[in-house]
């Protein structure tokens, strides 16, 4: 009898665990390319961030980081926060967040010498998973041309299970005008890497359609 009750209790707990709904909160990690001439595009990143701040709600999380020569360090994070459940406090957090990004963009004097996109995406995935959010997004504001410091190895699978990876404003390089296949190859390579890590891949170059960026 006791064994039967124990098994019944275990089944109830198992079924209860399986029926728990997915959290509805969101977490967004925006990676900014600061290499070379791409720094001229950062005003568009401010437009994206303004949209995100208006869209994200209490309980949602957001972080913005630069893609640097070795993007594994906390020093590359410009700002990060989880918005408070109190609307007044959340609005104050958003104002601080916006001010930090505006200051960063205004003071980028020169671009990064190298571009460690893989390291940035890896750090983004770790942050997003730590938030426990039900909907997770990595937004990559870059031309997707990775330029690593000599000796740095990035040939690994990035764990991206359940994460939406969205490439934004993927500008064409000067060399792409000579051979457009290089541009298409960069997109294909990143789509493959994201898929291998279990993530979902999209490209959004029309920044006037940001309403389709993250789910409501």
C-alpha positions as a printed Julia matrix, in Angstrom:
216×3 Matrix{Float64}:
  0.0    0.0     0.0
  2.77   2.4     0.98
  4.65   1.56   -2.21
  1.52   2.27   -4.27
  1.05   5.65   -2.57
  4.73   6.49   -3.09
  4.52   5.69   -6.82
  1.29   7.69   -7.15
  2.9   10.66   -5.44
  5.94  10.43   -7.72
  3.73  10.37  -10.81
  1.84  13.45   -9.62
  5.08  15.34   -9.03
  6.41  14.29  -12.44
  3.24  15.36  -14.23
  3.19  18.66  -12.35
  6.77  19.36  -13.38
  6.0   18.55  -17.01
  2.99  20.85  -17.05
  4.83  23.92  -15.72
  4.41  26.73  -18.27
  7.41  28.32  -19.96
  8.28  31.66  -18.33
  6.99  34.58  -20.38
  9.8   36.99  -19.57
 12.41  37.91  -22.17
 16.16  38.43  -22.11
 18.02  40.27  -24.87
 21.78  40.58  -25.36
 22.88  43.11  -28.0
 26.4   42.75  -29.36
 27.9   45.86  -30.99
 30.65  45.64  -33.58
 33.16  48.44  -32.94
 35.77  47.44  -35.51
 37.04  49.63  -38.34
 34.5   51.73  -40.2
 31.57  49.9   -38.57
 31.71  52.42  -35.72
 29.93  54.8   -38.15
 26.88  52.52  -37.91
 26.49  52.81  -34.14
 23.85  55.53  -34.35
 21.58  52.84  -35.8
 22.3   50.71  -32.73
 20.87  53.52  -30.6
 17.66  53.31  -32.65
 17.48  49.55  -32.0
 18.06  50.04  -28.29
 15.35  52.69  -28.04
 12.93  50.2   -29.57
 13.98  47.48  -27.13
 13.65  49.75  -24.11
 10.14  50.66  -25.21
  9.24  47.01  -25.81
 10.77  45.18  -22.84
  8.76  45.11  -19.63
  9.16  44.54  -15.92
 10.9   41.22  -15.26
 12.69  41.27  -18.62
 16.49  41.42  -18.84
 18.77  43.28  -21.22
 22.5   43.65  -21.8
 24.63  45.47  -24.35
 28.28  44.63  -25.0
 30.93  45.56  -27.5
 32.58  42.99  -29.75
 36.25  43.42  -28.92
 39.53  41.68  -29.69
 38.71  39.03  -27.08
 35.06  39.27  -26.1
 35.0   37.07  -23.0
 35.46  39.8   -20.42
 32.97  41.7   -18.28
 34.78  44.89  -19.32
 33.13  44.6   -22.74
 29.64  44.86  -21.23
 28.39  48.44  -21.59
 25.25  47.94  -19.5
 23.08  45.14  -18.15
 19.99  44.95  -15.96
 16.79  43.1   -15.11
 13.89  45.51  -15.03
 12.18  45.8   -11.68
  8.57  44.68  -11.19
  7.7   48.21  -10.06
  7.02  50.29  -13.21
  8.49  53.49  -11.76
 11.75  51.73  -10.87
 11.85  49.95  -14.24
 11.48  53.28  -16.05
 14.34  54.74  -14.02
 16.49  51.72  -14.95
 15.69  52.28  -18.62
 16.8   55.91  -18.44
 20.11  54.88  -16.86
 20.55  52.15  -19.46
 19.97  54.57  -22.34
 22.38  57.09  -20.88
 25.14  54.46  -20.62
 24.78  53.45  -24.26
 24.61  57.07  -25.46
 27.8   57.85  -23.53
 29.49  54.77  -24.98
 28.58  55.64  -28.57
 29.63  59.27  -28.11
 33.03  58.25  -26.76
 34.04  55.47  -29.19
 37.15  57.19  -30.52
 38.5   54.34  -32.59
 37.41  50.89  -33.59
 38.63  47.63  -32.13
 41.68  46.16  -33.88
 40.09  42.7   -33.99
 36.59  41.23  -33.91
 35.89  38.23  -31.7
 32.25  37.59  -32.59
 32.39  33.98  -31.36
 33.58  35.04  -27.92
 30.87  37.66  -27.73
 28.13  35.19  -28.67
 29.44  32.67  -26.12
 29.34  35.24  -23.33
 25.87  36.3   -24.49
 24.54  32.74  -24.28
 25.9   32.36  -20.75
 24.24  35.59  -19.63
 20.9   34.7   -21.23
 20.81  31.24  -19.66
 21.58  32.71  -16.24
 18.51  34.96  -16.45
 16.19  31.94  -16.69
 14.04  33.85  -19.19
 11.52  31.97  -21.3
 12.45  33.84  -24.49
 16.12  34.53  -25.19
 17.69  36.64  -27.95
 21.21  37.46  -29.1
 21.23  40.44  -31.47
 24.48  40.84  -33.43
 24.96  44.33  -34.85
 27.87  43.59  -37.18
 29.08  42.89  -40.71
 29.83  39.34  -39.37
 33.46  39.47  -40.49
 35.4   37.81  -37.65
 39.02  38.95  -37.3
 40.81  37.14  -34.47
 44.03  37.9   -32.66
 46.76  35.54  -33.86
 46.65  32.32  -31.85
 43.05  32.68  -30.66
 40.99  29.57  -31.37
 37.24  29.84  -31.9
 36.57  26.58  -33.73
 34.02  25.21  -31.26
 30.28  24.71  -31.0
 28.61  27.59  -29.17
 25.79  26.29  -26.88
 22.69  28.15  -28.09
 19.82  25.8   -27.31
 16.55  27.75  -27.14
 18.23  31.02  -28.13
 17.21  33.19  -31.1
 20.27  34.68  -32.82
 19.44  37.64  -35.04
 22.01  39.38  -37.26
 21.23  43.08  -37.71
 22.41  45.59  -40.27
 24.82  43.15  -41.93
 26.62  45.67  -44.11
 28.6   44.61  -47.14
 32.37  44.99  -47.07
 34.25  46.66  -49.88
 35.5   43.24  -51.0
 31.91  42.0   -51.21
 31.32  44.34  -54.13
 34.04  42.46  -55.99
 32.74  39.03  -55.02
 29.21  39.05  -53.53
 29.6   35.35  -52.74
 31.82  36.33  -49.79
 28.86  38.14  -48.19
 26.54  35.19  -48.73
 29.2   32.81  -47.4
 29.5   34.77  -44.13
 25.75  34.52  -43.63
 25.75  30.8   -44.45
 28.66  30.09  -42.1
 26.97  31.81  -39.15
 23.63  30.18  -39.85
 25.38  26.81  -39.76
 27.2   27.57  -36.48
 24.03  28.75  -34.78
 22.14  25.67  -35.96
 24.9   23.36  -34.73
 24.62  24.98  -31.29
 20.86  24.41  -31.17
 19.87  28.02  -31.82
 17.51  29.7   -34.28
 18.96  32.07  -36.9
 17.54  35.16  -38.61
 18.87  38.15  -40.54
 17.13  41.54  -40.22
 18.6   44.27  -42.4
 15.49  46.44  -42.64
 15.71  48.39  -39.39
 12.37  50.01  -40.13
 10.69  46.69  -39.3
 11.87  46.28  -35.73
  8.33  45.33  -34.71
  9.2   41.82  -35.92
 12.41  41.63  -33.93
 11.24  39.92  -30.75
  7.97  38.18  -29.91
  5.35  39.86  -27.78
